[in-house]
């Protein structure tokens, strides 16, 4: 194999109670990437469409991630990377993660799979380090593994793939404003009260249990965040109104996707998801804000090979 074309999916990170440790993979939103071997022994970003992003490999998350992989495997081979960016930068649904995870996935395939998808996570995290200043895995892990991912530990890195209840759907609203992850992280408090921490631990544990038992009621009650959401939600236009509308129309839970400005509603079944999608759309149409709206199943596979 000298060339591969892939679909690298968007992701929803944090899922309210799992800041920096929990994420899930979307099915119908993502980037397309073409990766081919070159004879120059260089990693090159040869083309980017859809977004204005750096072509220099050392300034692009895909290039940085691939270089980390090649250094680990001891390969001097070169690769050209083309990215059709359909996930907007700063959207909060894993734009940088899709590029970094997709790049290492494709190069790994061309090299003959020296690493498992799980083992590719640290290389993709180097792209996240470039993008946000923090090598977090809550987007790249579900992109590579599919479904839901939980980061049990960062030092040493240990990531668990969690089960996906069949009826789960995700509605994602992306107000077309940009919130950079670095800026969104900078406003967070570095310490929290014990009372809030205990509440968050309980919700995270209950959410994991709900995924294993397909207990949708418990899942909805667990999608609570009293640490990050109160701070970040002020950056998102009409967040409180959106949350109220989503829950009143049947969403199991509602929160901020990653660092925002995208927000998500977790729903049970197509009928409830469509009702939430319609209600949110109608509300935002009455405001002077452009937006994109997605309704997706949970992608259990992760990155997909197109050709």
C-alpha positions in Angstrom: 0.0 0.0 0.0 1.4 3.4 -1.0 -1.8 5.5 -0.7 -4.9 5.5 1.5 -8.0 7.7 1.7 -9.8 7.9 5.0 -12.7 9.5 6.8 -11.6 10.9 10.1 -14.6 11.6 12.4 -15.6 14.5 14.6 -15.9 13.7 18.3 -17.7 15.1 21.4 -15.3 15.3 24.4 -15.9 15.7 28.1 -19.6 14.7 27.9 -20.3 17.0 30.8 -19.0 15.0 33.8 -15.7 13.7 32.1 -13.5 16.7 31.6 -10.4 15.6 29.7 -11.1 11.9 30.2 -14.3 11.1 28.3 -15.4 11.3 24.7 -17.5 9.7 22.0 -17.2 9.4 18.2 -19.7 10.9 15.7 -20.7 9.1 12.5 -21.6 11.5 9.8 -19.4 14.5 10.5 -15.7 14.4 9.8 -12.7 15.2 7.5 -11.5 13.3 4.5 -7.7 12.7 4.2 -5.5 11.3 1.5 -2.1 10.0 2.6 0.6 8.7 0.2 4.2 7.8 0.4 6.8 10.0 -1.2 10.4 9.6 -2.3 11.7 12.6 -0.5 11.9 11.2 3.1 9.9 14.2 4.2 6.5 14.7 5.9 4.6 17.2 3.8 1.2 18.8 4.1 0.6 19.2 0.4 -3.0 20.4 0.3 -5.7 21.7 2.7 -9.2 22.6 1.6 -12.1 23.9 3.7 -10.0 25.7 6.3 -7.0 28.1 6.3 -4.4 26.1 8.2 -0.6 25.9 8.1 1.0 23.7 5.4 4.3 23.5 7.3 4.5 20.1 8.9 5.9 21.3 12.1 3.0 23.8 12.5 0.3 21.4 11.5 -1.2 18.8 14.0 -1.2 16.1 11.3 2.5 16.7 10.5 3.6 16.7 14.2 1.6 13.6 15.0 3.1 11.7 12.0 6.6 12.7 12.9 6.1 11.4 16.4 5.0 8.1 15.0 7.9 7.8 12.5 10.4 8.6 15.2 9.0 5.8 17.4 9.0 3.2 14.6 12.5 4.4 13.4 11.3 5.0 9.8 12.8 7.5 7.4 10.0 7.2 4.9 8.3 10.3 3.7 4.6 11.0 3.4 2.3 13.6 1.6 -0.9 14.5 3.4 -4.0 16.1 1.9 -6.8 17.2 4.2 -10.3 18.1 3.2 -11.3 19.9 6.4 -15.1 19.6 6.9 -14.7 20.2 10.7 -14.1 23.8 11.3 -11.2 24.8 13.5 -12.2 25.9 17.0 -15.7 24.3 16.7 -15.4 22.1 19.8 -16.0 18.8 18.0 -12.4 17.7 17.6 -11.1 19.4 14.5 -7.4 19.1 15.5 -8.0 15.6 16.8 -9.5 14.4 13.5 -6.4 15.6 11.6 -3.9 14.2 14.0 -5.7 10.9 14.5 -6.4 10.5 10.8 -2.8 11.2 9.8 -1.3 8.6 12.2 -4.0 6.0 11.3 -3.2 6.4 7.6 0.5 6.3 7.9 0.3 3.3 10.2 -1.7 1.4 7.6 0.8 2.2 4.8 3.7 1.0 7.1 1.9 -2.3 7.6 0.2 -1.7 11.0 3.2 -1.6 13.3 0.9 -0.2 16.0 -2.6 -1.0 17.1 -5.2 1.8 17.1 -4.8 2.0 20.9 -1.0 2.4 20.5 -1.5 5.3 18.1 -3.2 7.5 20.7 0.0 9.0 22.2 1.2 10.1 18.7 -2.1 11.7 17.9 -1.9 13.4 21.3 1.2 15.2 20.2 -0.9 17.0 17.6 -3.3 18.0 20.4 -0.3 19.4 22.3 0.5 21.7 19.4 -3.1 22.8 19.0 -4.0 23.5 22.6 -0.8 23.3 24.7 -2.2 20.2 26.4 -1.7 16.6 25.1 -5.2 15.4 26.0 -6.7 12.2 24.6 -10.5 12.7 25.0 -11.0 13.5 21.3 -8.2 11.4 19.6 -9.1 8.2 21.6 -12.7 7.9 20.4 -11.7 9.0 16.9 -9.2 6.0 16.7 -11.2 3.5 18.7 -14.8 4.4 17.9 -17.7 4.6 20.4 -17.0 5.9 23.9 -13.5 6.2 25.4 -12.4 6.8 29.0 -8.9 7.9 29.9 -8.3 6.2 33.2 -4.8 7.7 33.5 -2.4 10.0 31.6 0.8 9.0 33.5 1.0 6.3 32.4 -1.5 6.6 29.6 -4.3 4.1 30.0 -7.4 4.3 27.8 -10.5 2.1 28.0 -13.1 1.6 25.3 -16.6 1.6 26.7 -19.8 0.0 25.3 -22.2 2.0 23.2 -26.0 1.6 23.8 -27.7 1.0 20.5 -30.3 3.7 20.7 -28.1 6.7 21.5 -28.1 9.6 19.2 -26.3 13.0 19.4 -27.5 16.4 18.3 -24.8 18.9 17.9 -25.3 22.6 17.4 -22.3 24.6 16.3 -22.7 28.4 16.5 -20.4 29.8 13.9 -18.1 31.6 16.3 -14.6 30.4 17.1 -13.5 29.6 20.7 -9.9 28.5 20.8 -9.2 25.6 23.1 -6.2 27.5 24.7 -8.4 30.4 25.5 -11.2 28.2 26.8 -8.8 26.4 29.1 -7.3 29.6 30.4 -10.5 30.7 32.1 -10.9 27.5 34.1 -10.2 27.4 37.8 -7.2 25.3 38.8 -8.9 24.0 42.0 -12.4 23.0 43.0 -14.2 22.3 46.2 -14.4 18.8 47.6 -18.2 18.9 47.4 -18.1 19.6 43.7 -15.4 17.0 43.1 -17.5 14.4 44.9 -20.5 15.2 42.8 -18.5 15.0 39.6 -16.9 11.6 40.5 -20.4 10.2 41.2 -21.7 11.3 37.9 -18.8 10.0 35.9 -19.0 6.6 37.6 -22.7 6.4 37.1 -22.3 7.3 33.4 -19.9 4.5 32.9 -22.3 2.1 34.6 -25.2 3.4 32.4 -23.2 2.7 29.2 -22.6 -0.9 30.4 -26.2 -1.5 31.5 -27.9 0.6 28.8 -29.7 2.4 31.5 -30.8 5.6 29.6 -32.4 7.2 32.6 -29.2 6.9 34.7 -27.2 8.1 31.7 -29.3 11.2 31.5 -29.1 12.0 35.2 -25.3 11.6 35.0 -24.7 14.1 32.3 -24.2 16.9 34.8 -21.2 19.3 35.1 -20.9 21.7 38.0 -17.2 22.5 37.5 -16.5 23.4 33.9 -19.9 24.2 32.4 -20.7 27.1 34.6 -17.5 28.9 33.5 -17.5 28.0 29.8 -21.2 28.4 29.2 -20.9 32.2 29.4 -18.9 32.1 26.1 -21.8 30.4 24.2 -24.7 32.5 23.1 -28.0 31.4 24.7 -26.6 28.4 26.3 -29.1 28.3 29.2 -32.0 28.7 26.8 -30.7 25.9 24.5 -30.3 23.5 27.5 -33.8 24.2 28.7 -35.3 23.7 25.2 -33.3 20.4 24.6 -34.3 18.8 27.9 -38.0 19.9 27.5 -38.0 18.2 24.1 -36.7 14.9 25.3 -32.9 15.1 25.5 -31.4 12.8 28.1 -28.8 15.5 28.8 -27.3 18.6 27.3 -23.9 20.2 27.6 -20.8 21.8 26.0 -18.9 19.8 23.4 -15.2 19.9 24.2 -14.2 23.5 24.8 -17.2 24.9 22.8 -18.8 26.7 21.2 -20.6 23.5 20.0 -23.1 22.1 22.3 -24.6 18.6 22.3 -27.8 16.9 23.3 -27.7 13.2 24.0 -30.9 11.5 23.0 -32.6 8.1 23.0 -33.8 7.1 19.6 -34.3 8.8 16.3 -37.7 10.3 17.1 -36.4 12.1 20.3 -33.3 13.2 18.5 -35.2 14.7 15.6 -37.5 16.5 18.0 -34.6 18.0 19.9 -32.8 19.0 16.6 -36.0 20.7 15.3 -36.6 22.7 18.5 -33.0 23.9 18.7 -32.9 24.8 15.1 -36.1 26.8 15.3 -34.9 28.7 18.4 -31.5 29.6 16.9 -33.0 30.6 13.6 -34.7 33.4 15.5 -31.3 34.7 16.6 -28.8 36.6 14.6 -26.2 33.9 14.7 -25.2 31.5 11.9 -24.9 27.9 12.9 -24.5 24.3 11.7 -26.6 21.5 13.1 -25.8 17.8 13.1 -27.7 14.7 14.1 -25.5 11.6 14.4 -25.5 8.0 15.6 -22.5 7.0 17.7 -19.7 5.7 15.4 -18.5 2.4 16.9 -15.7 2.0 14.3 -13.9 5.3 14.4 -11.7 6.2 11.4 -12.9 4.5 8.2 -10.9 3.6 5.1 -12.6 5.0 2.0 -10.1 3.6 -0.6 
